[in-house]
Amino acid sequence: MKKILFRISVLILIAAIVLPAFSCGDSDAEVKPEPAPIGEIKLDAGYFPIAVEDGVYDYEVTVPLGNPRIPVVSVDVENAEIKQDSCVRSSGTAAASIEFTSAASGEEKKYQYSITFVQGGSESEYQYGDNLPFVPDYELKAGEKFQYESSDIFTVYIEDNGYFLTRKLSSEPVTLTAKVNGAVVDTLVINRIVPAQSLYLIMAGGPNATLDYGDATEADKPLEGVLYTSNSFNSGVKKCLKCGGFLPSFAKTWNGSTGEKVIANVIAVCNSKMEEWLTGSENLKAAVEGLKTGLEKIEADGSEYEIRRFGLCYLGGENDHDADAAEYADMILGIIDAFEELRPFDFCAIVPCRSSRSNERSYDTLLVQLDGPRVAAFSLHNYRDNIFIGSLAAEEANISNGLAAKDNLLLSQTGYNVLGRDIAENTLARMFGTETAVASIVVLGVKGKALASGDSVTPDGKSVAAYTLPLSAGEKISVTASGDGISVSKTGIINVSASTRGGSVEYKAGDFSISLSLGEYTVKAEQAATDPLASLSLREKAIFTMNEMATFLWKPAYNVKHSGADYVSQAFTTQAGLPYGSNRGTLEEFKKLIVDGIYLGSSVSTVDNNCTSALAQALAVADPKISYMLSDAVDQISSYLSPLYTGYGVSKLGDYEVTIPADRDEFNVKTQPITEGNGKQKMYDCYALLEPGDYVMMRKYTKNSHCRLVVSNEVTRDANGNVTGGTITVIEQGAGLALRNGGYSSFSTASKVKYSALYEGYYVPMTLDVYHK
């Protein structure tokens, strides 16, 4: 693999290496003149076509000095394969090859032509956005330094360090001058500035792998002018100036190997799952429309850009972990197909799901977590020529149990800069590499287990798939299966149904093959689980759900920091209930991160709740109109305070009056004026109406509020039946981390609160409308 990457890295720099990579046969063999099967090789950009001579297969074209645009090569031959560099680099050469089969001489014969582009003459042209050094032909003496000037700083700007930036298209000459002590010692004339040769890259998936989130110490930051960014929801294009991260690192690597600058259209949406990008989704509709607008603008007459290639990079994120292999493969194909309707891709690089566990101690756990996405990604790599894995492991995967090896899967990341570089290198290797023979076949089974030929596999309803090394291998793997209930998907994933009575599967490619036998797979008849909520009243359902969220036991495999909270769940200590934090999530979502009682999710929690979102989640069980994911949970469960939040099915309990000041902030209604305005006795009378399943809430200001679910209510009255006080028992989250409910918990399931404390804390009683129907 290293050999392939090395060859690609010098693809444009050294024509002596590039040209043999495109040639076939013995270069020393005598070539007899034959009638030329084509009359000419066409060149765009105003160049005259090359007249093809009989028996001559190598041609040379002179292009202007500078950093010029290489003319696009084409021929009027069906099925001709053309490969070419797009920019002359520091060696002063670039190359192209044309290969096709023809029967022009009476028999079918393969032809191959090469064109070498060399810089020459006095005319010079540069591309828009070039940021290159002017190196004067003068040796500085002690104490001397260069002073640089541009005859037109609006067209070409030059910095004090000698780097010049071409700022707009131009056909008027611009002279750069280098002076020493006021005397001119050298000049550089730029005659033309032409459109930038560009790769248009759609970046979908994890948005935090874009732009400036990388560590600049991991890879050099790109020079400005290399990367341009756009957004699918904004058709404008802007330059990324000396920023670090995935895209700049990708762009620098790509530009260094091809001469093409990168326009990256970032359509990633934070915390979105793959299914949210499928056909018909709002994400996809908006992205496709934005891409259309952006492409129209970039490809319009007079544009500074000329798109030479079109690609897609899907970077899987942690939200995709719960998809199995078949689901993941289908969803990726759905995303690719949707964008290919807009414009066909030259390549689609898939990066298997990343994980925040990448730097944790348990790689075994990491393998399990990424099992489905990795299987799917490698099966897609074997499915279509323009879909492939875009990155190797960024560092050695030091797996002690043999489930993976060095340079195998994307198991960990040293950083986004390294990842961007690797993806560019592997993409180029797949597009231009010639060494594509399969080096081995590995079959990846469930939970990351690597299977050997002859293994007997007992299916458990999961899928298996093959992948190859090196990852740029172009040779396909054939997959065949036999047996009842066993099938092979179009991507090569083996699917085992619940009714299979055993069978076999074989993987073959070149000299390699692996055969597996599949054992019988049956679904055990299990008694249907009884719905614990089925026999409960609506009020009891809310209490049951809140209590379940509060008492679920788990242990973190490592320290876990919680979003919006100031505490950490310590490794291997028993925790009770959903953690406290600012990320809303259900108990079911949290349980997906638990394996055998051990939490294996992010070390910065992605599923947690605060007092209001936890309560809203419990109330939603009683009334689906209440959704803890909609708007602000505080406003949902107190909708009577604001006319903007109606229809959630909640209302005040009792006849206390609510006066909303005319000059109030519509999102900042306080409860203190309500309790004090009605007085203690009125509020006590209303507290006495609280029943199990109702709740109390307070708000001092927008970000200082609290709410509690009522479990029971003990009312005290005088001899005349007047309410004199009482105590409610509540379940609440946000009660501070303490040992309760069987572990460290932010929930309290038996807090007792006196009416006096409710009144002094500005709490108002609330209920659900469905309780009273």
GUPANU-101767 format. One line per field, with one value per residue (C-alpha): residue in one letter; z, y, x. Coordinates in steps of 0.05 Angstrom, whole numbers, plus 5000, padded with zeros to 4 digits. Example, Ala and Ser with C-alpha at 12.3 -4.5 7.8 and 13.67 -1.06 7.14 Angstrom:
residuo [A,S]
c3 [5156,5143]
c2 [4910,4979]
c1 [5246,5273]
This chain:
residuo [M,K,K,I,L,F,R,I,S,V,L,I,L,I,A,A,I,V,L,P,A,F,S,C,G,D,S,D,A,E,V,K,P,E,P,A,P,I,G,E,I,K,L,D,A,G,Y,F,P,I,A,V,E,D,G,V,Y,D,Y,E,V,T,V,P,L,G,N,P,R,I,P,V,V,S,V,D,V,E,N,A,E,I,K,Q,D,S,C,V,R,S,S,G,T,A,A,A,S,I,E,F,T,S,A,A,S,G,E,E,K,K,Y,Q,Y,S,I,T,F,V,Q,G,G,S,E,S,E,Y,Q,Y,G,D,N,L,P,F,V,P,D,Y,E,L,K,A,G,E,K,F,Q,Y,E,S,S,D,I,F,T,V,Y,I,E,D,N,G,Y,F,L,T,R,K,L,S,S,E,P,V,T,L,T,A,K,V,N,G,A,V,V,D,T,L,V,I,N,R,I,V,P,A,Q,S,L,Y,L,I,M,A,G,G,P,N,A,T,L,D,Y,G,D,A,T,E,A,D,K,P,L,E,G,V,L,Y,T,S,N,S,F,N,S,G,V,K,K,C,L,K,C,G,G,F,L,P,S,F,A,K,T,W,N,G,S,T,G,E,K,V,I,A,N,V,I,A,V,C,N,S,K,M,E,E,W,L,T,G,S,E,N,L,K,A,A,V,E,G,L,K,T,G,L,E,K,I,E,A,D,G,S,E,Y,E,I,R,R,F,G,L,C,Y,L,G,G,E,N,D,H,D,A,D,A,A,E,Y,A,D,M,I,L,G,I,I,D,A,F,E,E,L,R,P,F,D,F,C,A,I,V,P,C,R,S,S,R,S,N,E,R,S,Y,D,T,L,L,V,Q,L,D,G,P,R,V,A,A,F,S,L,H,N,Y,R,D,N,I,F,I,G,S,L,A,A,E,E,A,N,I,S,N,G,L,A,A,K,D,N,L,L,L,S,Q,T,G,Y,N,V,L,G,R,D,I,A,E,N,T,L,A,R,M,F,G,T,E,T,A,V,A,S,I,V,V,L,G,V,K,G,K,A,L,A,S,G,D,S,V,T,P,D,G,K,S,V,A,A,Y,T,L,P,L,S,A,G,E,K,I,S,V,T,A,S,G,D,G,I,S,V,S,K,T,G,I,I,N,V,S,A,S,T,R,G,G,S,V,E,Y,K,A,G,D,F,S,I,S,L,S,L,G,E,Y,T,V,K,A,E,Q,A,A,T,D,P,L,A,S,L,S,L,R,E,K,A,I,F,T,M,N,E,M,A,T,F,L,W,K,P,A,Y,N,V,K,H,S,G,A,D,Y,V,S,Q,A,F,T,T,Q,A,G,L,P,Y,G,S,N,R,G,T,L,E,E,F,K,K,L,I,V,D,G,I,Y,L,G,S,S,V,S,T,V,D,N,N,C,T,S,A,L,A,Q,A,L,A,V,A,D,P,K,I,S,Y,M,L,S,D,A,V,D,Q,I,S,S,Y,L,S,P,L,Y,T,G,Y,G,V,S,K,L,G,D,Y,E,V,T,I,P,A,D,R,D,E,F,N,V,K,T,Q,P,I,T,E,G,N,G,K,Q,K,M,Y,D,C,Y,A,L,L,E,P,G,D,Y,V,M,M,R,K,Y,T,K,N,S,H,C,R,L,V,V,S,N,E,V,T,R,D,A,N,G,N,V,T,G,G,T,I,T,V,I,E,Q,G,A,G,L,A,L,R,N,G,G,Y,S,S,F,S,T,A,S,K,V,K,Y,S,A,L,Y,E,G,Y,Y,V,P,M,T,L,D,V,Y,H,K]
c3 [5000,5016,4947,4915,4956,4939,4865,4869,4910,4853,4799,4774,4801,4760,4690,4686,4739,4715,4642,4655,4700,4640,4589,4569,4539,4533,4521,4486,4436,4363,4344,4271,4239,4233,4206,4262,4288,4305,4266,4323,4398,4418,4468,4497,4523,4453,4439,4370,4366,4361,4292,4304,4260,4240,4290,4337,4406,4448,4441,4475,4485,4509,4559,4589,4648,4717,4746,4683,4668,4630,4570,4575,4529,4489,4428,4384,4403,4439,4508,4508,4578,4590,4651,4659,4708,4714,4732,4718,4783,4804,4758,4698,4669,4671,4634,4603,4573,4525,4521,4478,4435,4361,4300,4253,4225,4211,4278,4350,4381,4443,4432,4483,4472,4520,4521,4562,4579,4590,4610,4560,4526,4559,4569,4638,4667,4736,4765,4806,4880,4870,4931,4910,4927,4883,4891,4863,4824,4872,4930,4991,5025,5100,5126,5061,5052,4995,4988,4943,4902,4855,4797,4812,4884,4869,4817,4849,4921,4947,5021,5055,5054,4978,4972,4921,4915,4850,4869,4805,4733,4687,4618,4634,4654,4727,4745,4812,4832,4882,4907,4952,4983,4932,4871,4828,4828,4795,4766,4753,4700,4705,4637,4652,4710,4689,4727,4782,4766,4820,4853,4877,4940,4976,5049,5085,5153,5215,5212,5266,5217,5172,5173,5236,5286,5273,5313,5270,5302,5268,5197,5164,5153,5079,5045,5032,4964,4965,4996,4982,5022,5006,5041,5011,5042,5017,4945,4961,4959,5009,5017,5078,5101,5134,5175,5201,5203,5159,5097,5094,5103,5049,5003,5013,4998,4938,4910,4919,4878,4824,4821,4833,4886,4928,4933,4992,4999,5071,5080,5146,5200,5273,5309,5247,5232,5163,5154,5159,5092,5053,4993,5012,5075,5089,5098,5029,4994,5022,5006,4934,4920,4951,4911,4846,4861,4880,4818,4772,4802,4801,4729,4701,4648,4677,4739,4775,4780,4730,4759,4736,4784,4827,4891,4955,5022,5075,5144,5191,5260,5326,5312,5261,5310,5321,5247,5228,5166,5117,5142,5140,5069,5043,5074,5045,4976,4985,5000,4942,4893,4913,4900,4837,4807,4810,4779,4772,4819,4799,4868,4933,4994,5054,5122,5171,5232,5280,5355,5415,5445,5398,5453,5508,5536,5508,5433,5439,5458,5400,5351,5376,5373,5301,5276,5231,5199,5184,5153,5109,5088,5065,5028,4991,4973,4937,4904,4859,4827,4850,4922,4968,5036,5040,5099,5133,5207,5226,5276,5290,5315,5372,5381,5426,5409,5335,5312,5271,5249,5229,5169,5172,5193,5215,5289,5317,5297,5314,5290,5233,5197,5191,5171,5116,5088,5089,5054,4998,4989,4988,4941,4892,4899,4882,4823,4792,4823,4780,4834,4848,4859,4921,4974,5020,5038,5108,5129,5185,5228,5284,5339,5298,5296,5238,5209,5178,5122,5147,5207,5227,5242,5285,5260,5311,5262,5244,5178,5155,5097,5063,5054,5022,5033,5006,5009,4940,4909,4847,4839,4860,4910,4888,4943,4936,4988,4991,5041,5061,5089,5068,5017,4991,4984,4924,4966,4986,5056,5078,5107,5151,5162,5224,5188,5162,5174,5156,5093,5067,5038,4996,4981,4922,4890,4850,4885,4951,4977,5043,5056,5116,5140,5172,5227,5240,5265,5299,5339,5407,5423,5479,5518,5496,5544,5585,5577,5648,5631,5603,5667,5695,5694,5658,5723,5743,5675,5684,5753,5730,5672,5715,5768,5715,5689,5760,5781,5720,5743,5701,5706,5662,5634,5640,5669,5634,5633,5627,5582,5619,5686,5734,5754,5726,5731,5756,5721,5748,5801,5801,5774,5781,5728,5667,5679,5688,5629,5573,5519,5518,5509,5525,5570,5508,5473,5534,5540,5469,5498,5552,5541,5598,5646,5624,5591,5526,5496,5490,5546,5540,5548,5488,5523,5588,5616,5660,5707,5654,5596,5642,5669,5599,5577,5632,5618,5544,5563,5591,5535,5469,5453,5503,5471,5509,5442,5420,5433,5505,5555,5607,5560,5540,5610,5629,5565,5602,5617,5544,5486,5441,5473,5469,5451,5493,5538,5603,5647,5715,5773,5815,5809,5823,5778,5726,5708,5651,5649,5583,5577,5593,5553,5520,5537,5608,5649,5723,5774,5834,5816,5809,5878,5914,5877,5898,5969,6013,6028,5956,5935,5993,5970,5901,5926,5963,5895,5872,5857,5835,5764,5771,5778,5807,5774,5786,5743,5770,5701,5636,5658,5731,5735,5765,5764,5804,5791,5847,5876,5936,5974,6049,6066,6136,6152,6212,6246,6194,6136,6115,6087,6136,6104,6076,6046,5976,5957,5890,5839,5811,5772,5787,5861,5861,5853,5914,5935,5926,5887,5890,5861,5848,5821,5802,5815,5881,5882,5951,5965,6013,6003,6051,6024,6058,6017,5953,5967,5987,5925,5879,5855,5819,5812,5742,5713,5647,5612,5597,5671,5676,5615]
c2 [5000,5047,5034,5055,5118,5137,5130,5173,5227,5236,5226,5297,5315,5266,5250,5195,5157,5175,5156,5084,5075,5090,5049,4977,4927,4932,5003,4978,4935,4958,4993,4986,5043,5027,5067,5113,5092,5164,5228,5277,5287,5345,5398,5451,5521,5547,5498,5469,5394,5345,5312,5238,5208,5134,5095,5154,5145,5199,5273,5337,5402,5467,5507,5575,5587,5595,5551,5541,5504,5441,5433,5376,5318,5283,5237,5215,5142,5101,5075,5110,5114,5180,5198,5264,5312,5379,5425,5433,5428,5447,5394,5434,5374,5340,5279,5248,5180,5154,5080,5045,4983,4990,4946,5001,4957,4898,4864,4883,4918,4959,5028,5075,5146,5192,5268,5305,5378,5421,5494,5539,5606,5673,5677,5659,5645,5627,5602,5642,5635,5613,5628,5615,5642,5691,5669,5724,5704,5741,5718,5763,5790,5799,5849,5851,5832,5834,5886,5862,5904,5889,5934,5918,5896,5885,5832,5802,5816,5800,5794,5814,5741,5738,5696,5725,5713,5718,5753,5756,5733,5777,5780,5843,5833,5845,5854,5832,5866,5845,5901,5904,5972,6004,5973,5923,5855,5811,5813,5764,5779,5746,5753,5718,5692,5636,5599,5552,5478,5449,5387,5398,5356,5345,5334,5297,5266,5289,5365,5369,5337,5398,5464,5486,5431,5395,5400,5438,5402,5337,5363,5427,5477,5488,5553,5600,5593,5517,5506,5540,5526,5533,5512,5476,5528,5586,5587,5633,5608,5633,5619,5583,5622,5581,5539,5469,5407,5352,5392,5437,5376,5338,5399,5409,5336,5335,5400,5376,5313,5338,5414,5419,5465,5439,5470,5434,5440,5422,5395,5359,5371,5361,5302,5277,5203,5173,5161,5236,5243,5192,5209,5253,5280,5355,5352,5321,5367,5429,5402,5383,5451,5487,5445,5461,5535,5532,5492,5539,5598,5564,5539,5604,5644,5684,5641,5637,5561,5505,5439,5381,5327,5316,5274,5256,5241,5211,5213,5169,5196,5167,5174,5117,5064,5031,5012,4940,4925,4916,4979,5020,4997,5012,5081,5100,5077,5119,5181,5168,5156,5220,5263,5225,5246,5316,5298,5233,5224,5210,5179,5169,5160,5126,5134,5081,5107,5141,5135,5177,5112,5116,5140,5095,5033,4981,4970,4906,4949,4996,4938,4917,4988,4998,4928,4943,5007,4975,4913,4956,5003,4948,4912,4977,4981,4914,4935,4995,5020,5092,5074,5058,5066,5133,5123,5072,5072,5138,5101,5029,4990,4953,4899,4843,4793,4787,4818,4870,4885,4942,4983,4947,4986,5057,5040,5104,5174,5215,5275,5305,5332,5262,5235,5287,5271,5196,5202,5244,5196,5134,5167,5183,5113,5083,5130,5126,5066,5007,4956,4932,4857,4830,4817,4778,4765,4775,4758,4801,4767,4791,4834,4846,4773,4757,4688,4638,4590,4527,4561,4539,4599,4597,4656,4701,4742,4788,4795,4779,4810,4807,4861,4863,4891,4936,4979,5007,4937,4941,4866,4844,4790,4740,4718,4656,4623,4561,4537,4552,4622,4646,4702,4750,4824,4865,4892,4823,4820,4751,4755,4698,4691,4664,4600,4576,4504,4514,4522,4549,4612,4622,4684,4684,4734,4717,4664,4674,4641,4630,4580,4581,4534,4564,4527,4523,4586,4584,4635,4610,4614,4665,4685,4753,4805,4837,4912,4938,5000,4963,4959,5027,5091,5152,5182,5117,5111,5179,5160,5090,5120,5173,5121,5075,5131,5145,5074,5042,5016,5020,5028,5070,5036,5102,5172,5205,5280,5304,5361,5423,5391,5400,5328,5266,5194,5157,5094,5028,5060,5041,5097,5100,5132,5174,5224,5297,5342,5386,5332,5306,5231,5173,5114,5069,5111,5108,5032,5024,5049,4995,4926,4876,4934,4973,5041,5043,5109,5175,5199,5264,5241,5248,5222,5255,5298,5357,5365,5391,5345,5284,5305,5321,5252,5219,5262,5244,5172,5197,5246,5240,5313,5329,5316,5330,5340,5398,5469,5484,5434,5489,5524,5460,5440,5511,5530,5568,5622,5640,5643,5620,5551,5522,5454,5414,5390,5422,5473,5505,5466,5508,5578,5619,5679,5689,5761,5769,5838,5874,5888,5818,5777,5725,5671,5695,5691,5686,5648,5692,5746,5692,5661,5727,5759,5704,5698,5639,5615,5614,5576,5527,5513,5498,5455,5413,5394,5359,5285,5233,5248,5324,5368,5433,5481,5547,5596,5654,5670,5633,5590,5582,5537,5470,5421,5360,5302,5290,5218,5233,5291,5296,5355,5384,5421,5457,5438,5477,5441,5498,5480,5498,5462,5396,5356,5327,5270,5279,5247,5298,5301,5352,5338,5336,5274,5229,5156,5139,5090,5037,5080,5150,5187,5256,5232,5233,5186,5203,5277,5307,5381,5422,5471,5527,5508,5505,5575,5605,5573,5604,5537,5534,5470,5441,5383,5347,5359,5284,5269,5305,5278]
c1 [5000,5057,5085,5020,5015,5086,5074,5012,5048,5097,5045,5054,5121,5163,5141,5194,5154,5085,5094,5117,5056,5013,5053,5044,5093,5169,5191,5254,5216,5217,5153,5135,5096,5022,4964,4941,4873,4856,4869,4880,4883,4840,4861,4814,4830,4849,4905,4912,4897,4955,4959,4972,5026,5030,5071,5083,5055,5090,5076,5098,5058,5088,5047,5061,5107,5078,5024,4983,4919,4934,4887,4837,4854,4799,4793,4736,4743,4691,4710,4778,4808,4843,4885,4920,4950,4916,4973,5047,5085,5156,5188,5163,5126,5058,5032,4970,4955,4903,4888,4837,4825,4812,4803,4828,4884,4839,4848,4832,4892,4906,4934,4966,4988,5024,5027,5078,5065,5126,5134,5169,5170,5164,5089,5064,4996,4972,4908,4859,4875,4948,4989,5061,5130,5168,5241,5287,5349,5394,5437,5428,5489,5496,5445,5405,5332,5282,5227,5170,5121,5063,5043,4970,4956,4882,4899,4962,4979,5049,5067,5131,5154,5150,5086,5039,4964,4926,4861,4820,4817,4858,4888,4929,5003,5021,5095,5123,5187,5241,5285,5346,5363,5316,5348,5310,5345,5291,5221,5165,5113,5044,5011,4945,4904,4858,4802,4825,4824,4779,4753,4682,4675,4609,4624,4568,4564,4602,4609,4662,4712,4709,4747,4784,4772,4838,4902,4952,5010,4989,4999,5021,4966,4951,4971,4913,4882,4883,4815,4750,4687,4614,4551,4492,4446,4487,4512,4570,4641,4693,4767,4793,4854,4907,4859,4871,4827,4801,4783,4844,4889,4851,4855,4929,4944,4898,4927,4998,4984,4937,4944,4869,4842,4785,4716,4684,4609,4595,4524,4536,4484,4504,4472,4435,4430,4438,4364,4354,4391,4350,4306,4248,4281,4283,4359,4368,4319,4353,4422,4406,4374,4433,4482,4445,4448,4521,4541,4504,4541,4609,4601,4572,4608,4664,4670,4737,4730,4732,4710,4751,4725,4664,4667,4630,4660,4613,4644,4603,4590,4570,4496,4502,4528,4461,4452,4469,4511,4453,4417,4481,4498,4428,4428,4496,4472,4410,4451,4499,4442,4407,4468,4487,4421,4448,4516,4555,4614,4685,4693,4656,4700,4667,4699,4673,4638,4685,4680,4695,4721,4781,4828,4800,4833,4786,4796,4754,4695,4710,4707,4639,4612,4634,4617,4557,4584,4652,4622,4577,4632,4677,4622,4606,4680,4671,4605,4619,4683,4673,4655,4713,4742,4776,4821,4866,4879,4911,4954,4971,4911,4945,4893,4916,4861,4875,4810,4846,4917,4963,4937,4871,4810,4798,4801,4828,4847,4907,4869,4828,4889,4918,4850,4842,4911,4899,4832,4862,4921,4878,4828,4883,4912,4845,4834,4903,4937,4958,4974,4903,4911,4878,4930,4885,4812,4787,4716,4690,4637,4594,4625,4688,4709,4756,4737,4786,4772,4738,4707,4638,4595,4532,4491,4457,4417,4475,4511,4581,4620,4688,4739,4807,4877,4903,4842,4854,4848,4805,4795,4726,4709,4656,4609,4566,4521,4478,4427,4356,4346,4415,4422,4475,4457,4479,4536,4561,4534,4511,4441,4416,4342,4309,4290,4358,4377,4450,4490,4556,4587,4649,4690,4738,4785,4847,4887,4851,4788,4753,4698,4653,4599,4537,4503,4428,4396,4328,4290,4272,4199,4194,4134,4111,4135,4081,4075,4087,4046,3986,3946,3966,3926,3954,3978,4011,4045,4079,4104,4127,4167,4200,4217,4247,4291,4314,4332,4364,4433,4497,4572,4617,4679,4716,4704,4644,4635,4563,4543,4520,4536,4594,4603,4636,4612,4673,4696,4669,4624,4551,4507,4431,4387,4398,4455,4441,4460,4437,4430,4359,4352,4306,4323,4318,4371,4415,4408,4436,4502,4501,4532,4523,4512,4574,4567,4608,4585,4621,4667,4628,4556,4510,4448,4426,4370,4355,4296,4248,4265,4262,4194,4168,4191,4151,4089,4093,4077,4010,3997,4037,4023,4078,4145,4209,4245,4200,4220,4240,4214,4204,4156,4120,4101,4082,4046,3992,4044,4053,4005,4062,4061,3991,3964,4012,3957,3980,3946,3948,3917,3871,3841,3903,3908,3963,3980,4030,4062,4052,4126,4148,4198,4154,4206,4218,4154,4171,4130,4149,4098,4045,4055,4064,4006,3958,3983,4000,3930,3907,3970,3962,3890,3916,3974,3921,3891,3956,3948,3999,4022,4013,4074,4099,4147,4182,4219,4260,4286,4298,4356,4338,4278,4259,4201,4181,4133,4083,4079,4034,4004,3990,3945,3935,3871,3841,3776,3737,3770,3815,3883,3938,3996,4019,4075,4083,4129,4163,4210,4258,4322,4376,4376,4452,4495,4491,4487,4414,4370,4426,4481,4506,4445,4421,4350,4313,4253,4226,4238,4188,4173,4129,4077,4116,4178,4137,4109,4176,4207,4154,4126,4060,4018,4007,3967,3953,3887,3879,3876,3810,3773]
